[in-house]
Amino acid sequence: MNQSFRTKRLVESALMIALATILSFIVLFKLPFGGSLTPCCMLPIVLIAYRYGTKWGVATAFAFSLIQGIQGIAEGTFSAAALGVENGVFNGGFFSGSPLLAAFGIFLLDYVIAYTMLGFGGIYRNKIKNKQVGLVCGILTAGLFRYIAHVISGAIFFGIWGEWFFTQEGFFAWGQTLVEMFPGKSLYIIYSLIYNMFFLIPEVGLTAVVGFLITKAMPKLLDKPVLEAK
């Protein structure tokens, strides 16, 4: 691998991380019960993973995850008020105890692990002949991996909000039914599954559609970069 290829890959990845970060600040729609829809902030990272392979994609996604975590800190996500700390104790779900440990766990699961999963968006490059279909399958897989990380984090650190979530005025009628069917800690899991589904399904779906249309119009975006001869 020559220096020009390394430089091109690094610059392209940095630009895509910057684009993904900018897109993450834009909210197309804010859901009434939490979560929001961005204009495909996942797509630039997935494109890098598809173009340069999973190993480089995961590294790029990891860098993006740290930026997202810093963004979360700047927005006050980890403040005592946001975490619901009372008398120096965090009690959010399956985890109850040190606010510092809770903040670390949320940072790790909801940001580092969740967004690093976007690096798996290119795993179908050499497995599916149609490049656009391979990209879409990669987006859906990366989205599923991200969803799993958010669900685990939600159940552990935010599950206690489940009953409130399902019984809010204006929520679907089946919310109260779920509260009655799943008493106690079992509701933590149901809450996290549904809460994260509400914003991630539209996010992943929009990313898949836009990714397909953009790469159909500009198929060279999915071409594997050629290693230039010295």
C-alpha positions as CSV (number, residue, x, y, z in Angstrom):
1,M,0.0,0.0,0.0
2,N,1.6,3.3,-1.1
3,Q,1.5,6.6,0.7
4,S,-0.9,8.3,-1.8
5,F,-3.5,5.6,-1.2
6,R,-3.2,5.9,2.6
7,T,-3.5,9.7,2.3
8,K,-6.5,9.4,0.0
9,R,-8.2,6.9,2.4
10,L,-7.5,9.0,5.4
11,V,-8.7,12.3,3.9
12,E,-11.9,10.6,2.4
13,S,-12.7,9.0,5.8
14,A,-12.1,12.3,7.7
15,L,-14.5,14.1,5.3
16,M,-17.1,11.4,5.7
17,I,-16.8,11.6,9.5
18,A,-17.3,15.3,9.3
19,L,-20.3,15.0,7.0
20,A,-21.9,12.4,9.3
21,T,-21.3,14.6,12.3
22,I,-23.0,17.6,10.5
23,L,-25.9,15.4,9.5
24,S,-26.3,14.2,13.1
25,F,-27.0,17.8,14.2
26,I,-29.9,18.2,11.7
27,V,-33.2,16.9,13.1
28,L,-35.8,16.2,10.4
29,F,-38.4,15.1,12.9
30,K,-38.5,14.8,16.7
31,L,-40.7,12.0,18.0
32,P,-43.1,13.0,20.7
33,F,-42.0,10.4,23.1
34,G,-38.2,10.6,22.6
35,G,-35.8,10.0,19.7
36,S,-35.3,11.9,16.5
37,L,-34.8,11.4,12.8
38,T,-31.7,12.7,11.1
39,P,-31.0,13.0,7.3
40,C,-29.0,9.8,7.1
41,C,-26.0,10.5,9.4
42,M,-25.2,6.8,9.2
43,L,-24.7,6.7,5.4
44,P,-21.3,8.4,5.1
45,I,-19.7,5.9,7.5
46,V,-21.3,2.9,5.8
47,L,-20.1,4.1,2.5
48,I,-16.5,4.2,3.8
49,A,-16.9,0.7,5.2
50,Y,-18.2,-0.5,1.8
51,R,-15.4,1.2,-0.1
52,Y,-12.4,0.3,2.1
53,G,-13.6,-2.9,3.9
54,T,-14.9,-3.8,7.3
55,K,-11.6,-3.4,9.2
56,W,-11.1,0.2,8.1
57,G,-14.9,0.8,8.3
58,V,-14.9,-0.2,12.0
59,A,-11.9,2.1,12.7
60,T,-13.7,5.0,11.0
61,A,-17.0,4.2,12.8
62,F,-15.1,4.1,16.1
63,A,-13.7,7.6,15.5
64,F,-17.3,8.8,14.7
65,S,-18.6,7.1,17.9
66,L,-16.2,9.1,20.0
67,I,-17.4,12.4,18.4
68,Q,-21.0,11.4,19.0
69,G,-20.1,10.7,22.6
70,I,-18.5,14.1,23.0
71,Q,-21.5,15.6,21.4
72,G,-23.7,13.8,24.0
73,I,-21.6,15.2,26.8
74,A,-21.8,18.7,25.3
75,E,-25.6,18.4,25.2
76,G,-25.7,17.5,28.9
77,T,-26.7,13.9,28.3
78,F,-24.5,12.8,31.2
79,S,-25.5,15.5,33.7
80,A,-26.9,14.5,37.1
81,A,-30.3,16.0,36.2
82,A,-30.4,14.2,32.8
83,L,-29.5,10.9,34.5
84,G,-32.0,11.4,37.2
85,V,-29.5,11.1,40.0
86,E,-31.0,11.5,43.5
87,N,-28.9,11.8,46.6
88,G,-25.8,10.8,44.7
89,V,-27.3,7.5,43.5
90,F,-28.3,6.6,39.9
91,N,-31.3,4.3,39.5
92,G,-32.2,3.9,35.9
93,G,-33.1,0.2,35.3
94,F,-31.2,-3.0,35.9
95,F,-28.3,-0.9,37.0
96,S,-28.5,1.1,40.3
97,G,-25.5,2.7,41.9
98,S,-22.6,5.0,41.0
99,P,-23.6,7.8,38.6
100,L,-20.0,7.7,37.3
101,L,-20.3,4.0,36.4
102,A,-23.7,4.6,34.8
103,A,-22.3,7.5,32.7
104,F,-19.4,5.2,31.6
105,G,-21.8,2.4,30.7
106,I,-24.1,4.7,28.7
107,F,-21.1,6.2,26.9
108,L,-19.8,2.8,26.0
109,L,-23.0,1.1,24.9
110,D,-25.1,4.0,23.5
111,Y,-22.2,5.7,21.7
112,V,-18.9,3.8,21.3
113,I,-20.4,0.3,20.7
114,A,-23.6,1.4,19.0
115,Y,-22.0,3.7,16.4
116,T,-18.9,1.5,15.9
117,M,-21.4,-1.1,14.5
118,L,-21.8,1.1,11.5
119,G,-18.4,-0.2,10.4
120,F,-20.1,-3.5,9.5
121,G,-22.1,-1.7,6.7
122,G,-19.8,-3.1,4.0
123,I,-19.7,-6.8,4.9
124,Y,-21.7,-7.8,1.9
125,R,-19.4,-6.1,-0.7
126,N,-18.0,-9.4,-2.0
127,K,-21.0,-11.5,-1.1
128,I,-23.8,-9.8,-3.1
129,K,-23.1,-9.1,-6.8
130,N,-25.5,-6.1,-7.1
131,K,-23.6,-3.4,-5.3
132,Q,-26.6,-1.3,-4.4
133,V,-28.4,-4.3,-2.9
134,G,-25.2,-5.2,-1.0
135,L,-25.1,-1.6,0.4
136,V,-28.7,-1.7,1.5
137,C,-28.2,-5.1,3.2
138,G,-25.1,-3.7,4.9
139,I,-27.1,-0.7,6.1
140,L,-29.9,-2.9,7.5
141,T,-27.3,-5.2,9.2
142,A,-25.4,-2.3,10.7
143,G,-28.7,-0.7,11.8
144,L,-29.6,-4.0,13.5
145,F,-26.3,-4.2,15.4
146,R,-26.7,-0.6,16.5
147,Y,-30.3,-1.3,17.6
148,I,-29.1,-4.2,19.8
149,A,-26.5,-2.0,21.5
150,H,-29.1,0.7,22.2
151,V,-31.6,-1.9,23.5
152,I,-29.1,-3.3,25.9
153,S,-28.2,0.1,27.1
154,G,-31.8,1.2,27.4
155,A,-32.8,-1.8,29.5
156,I,-29.9,-1.4,31.8
157,F,-29.8,2.3,32.3
158,F,-33.2,3.7,31.3
159,G,-35.7,0.9,31.8
160,I,-37.2,2.6,34.9
161,W,-38.8,5.1,32.5
162,G,-40.9,2.3,30.9
163,E,-44.1,2.8,32.8
164,W,-44.0,6.6,32.4
165,F,-43.3,6.1,28.7
166,F,-46.2,3.8,28.0
167,T,-48.8,5.7,30.1
168,Q,-48.2,9.2,28.7
169,E,-51.3,11.0,27.5
170,G,-51.6,10.5,23.7
171,F,-49.6,7.3,23.6
172,F,-51.1,4.3,21.9
173,A,-53.8,2.5,23.8
174,W,-51.7,-0.7,23.9
175,G,-49.2,1.1,26.1
176,Q,-51.2,0.6,29.3
177,T,-51.8,-3.0,28.2
178,L,-48.0,-3.6,28.1
179,V,-47.6,-2.1,31.6
180,E,-50.2,-4.6,32.9
181,M,-48.8,-7.6,31.0
182,F,-45.1,-7.0,31.9
183,P,-44.8,-5.9,35.5
184,G,-41.6,-5.1,37.2
185,K,-38.2,-5.4,35.5
186,S,-39.5,-7.3,32.5
187,L,-41.0,-3.9,31.4
188,Y,-37.5,-2.5,31.2
189,I,-36.7,-4.7,28.2
190,I,-40.0,-4.2,26.5
191,Y,-39.6,-0.4,26.9
192,S,-36.1,-0.4,25.4
193,L,-37.1,-2.6,22.5
194,I,-40.0,-0.3,21.5
195,Y,-38.5,3.0,22.4
196,N,-35.4,2.4,20.2
197,M,-37.5,0.8,17.5
198,F,-39.5,4.0,17.1
199,F,-36.6,6.2,16.0
200,L,-34.2,3.6,14.5
201,I,-36.6,1.9,12.1
202,P,-37.3,5.3,10.3
203,E,-33.6,6.3,10.5
204,V,-32.3,3.0,9.1
205,G,-35.1,2.8,6.5
206,L,-34.5,6.3,5.2
207,T,-30.7,5.6,5.1
208,A,-31.3,2.5,3.1
209,V,-33.6,4.2,0.6
210,V,-31.3,7.3,0.2
211,G,-28.2,5.1,0.0
212,F,-29.8,3.0,-2.8
213,L,-30.9,6.0,-4.8
214,I,-27.6,8.0,-4.4
215,T,-25.4,5.0,-5.4
216,K,-27.8,4.1,-8.3
217,A,-27.3,7.6,-9.6
218,M,-23.5,7.6,-8.8
219,P,-22.4,4.0,-8.9
220,K,-18.7,5.0,-8.6
221,L,-19.3,5.7,-4.9
222,L,-19.3,1.9,-4.4
223,D,-16.2,1.2,-6.5
224,K,-13.3,-0.2,-4.6
225,P,-10.5,2.3,-4.6
226,V,-7.5,1.2,-6.7
227,L,-4.1,0.9,-5.2
228,E,-2.0,3.1,-7.3
229,A,1.4,1.9,-8.5
230,K,4.4,3.7,-7.2
